[in-house]
Amino acid sequence: MKRCETCGGPFGLIRHYHYAHQFCSRRCKNRYLQRLAEAVARRRSALARLTGLAGRLRAQHQS
């Protein structure tokens, strides 16, 4: 039996989807989307630090 991507709980009468992911409730889907957004933000900030964009952006902002 399939389970919810976020909480691992069983599905009820309604399933909520995001691409190939299935969720038992809208709340679980929103939690998943929030975690996904946070992970993307962390990756972007790490990439900016690695490429030196963060310093250049700060210098432009202060000017």
C-alpha positions in Angstrom: 0.0 0.0 0.0 1.3 3.5 -0.9 1.9 6.0 1.8 2.1 9.8 2.1 5.4 11.3 1.0 5.6 13.6 4.0 4.2 11.8 7.0 4.0 8.2 5.8 0.4 8.0 6.8 -2.3 6.1 4.7 -4.3 7.9 2.1 -8.0 8.7 2.7 -10.6 9.3 0.1 -8.7 12.2 -1.4 -5.1 12.3 -2.5 -3.2 15.5 -3.2 -0.5 15.5 -5.9 2.6 17.4 -6.8 4.1 16.0 -10.0 4.7 12.3 -9.1 4.5 12.8 -5.3 1.3 11.8 -3.4 0.1 13.3 -0.1 -2.6 12.4 2.3 -3.7 16.0 2.9 -3.2 19.6 1.7 -1.2 20.3 4.9 1.3 17.5 4.1 1.6 18.8 0.5 2.2 22.4 1.8 4.9 21.1 4.2 6.6 19.3 1.3 6.5 22.4 -0.9 7.9 24.6 2.0 10.8 22.2 2.6 11.5 22.1 -1.2 11.6 26.0 -1.3 13.9 26.1 1.7 16.3 23.5 0.0 16.3 25.6 -3.2 17.1 28.7 -1.2 20.0 27.0 0.6 21.4 25.8 -2.8 21.2 29.2 -4.3 22.9 30.9 -1.4 25.7 28.2 -1.4 26.2 28.7 -5.1 26.3 32.5 -4.6 29.0 32.1 -1.9 31.0 29.8 -4.1 30.9 32.0 -7.1 31.5 35.2 -5.2 28.2 36.8 -6.2 27.2 37.5 -2.6 30.0 40.1 -2.2 29.4 41.7 -5.5 25.7 42.0 -4.8 26.3 43.6 -1.4 28.7 46.1 -3.0 26.2 47.0 -5.6 23.4 47.4 -3.0 25.5 49.7 -0.8 26.5 52.0 -3.7 
